[in-house]
């Protein structure tokens, strides 16, 4: 599965269009990349950044999906939000048809948890599971 497909199928997992902040989309795709085993040959390259796992290529993939009309990037206060377009949702649902029911449920559950979590609890949970991602955390200093 291509990285762009991982993003689409993950964001479509809720079954509805949802807006994700930059921090949440980075952490969501990090967890899926590490745990769901959707793209073993083409994994993301997350590093420990100031606010947790970060991959610049994910940012580039999101911009490419926007250029294809599959993703909406909307300015919000001091950052952006990311959400699928209708076309992006349709493509994500199509990709999901290739997954087992177990994988689809896992994607839904993680996506639902990330969408509902506050940033502080989400960050601490990721750091508890992956302490190596906390080494550069701005609040450790």
RACOR-V249456 format. One line per field, one symbol per residue. burial: # if it has 24 or more other ideal C-beta (glycine too) atoms within 12 Angstrom, else .. A space follows every 50 residues. Layout:
burial = ???
This chain:
burial = #.############..##.#################.#.....#.#.##. #####..##.##..##...####.......#####..##.###.##..#. ..##.###.##.###......##.###..#..##.......
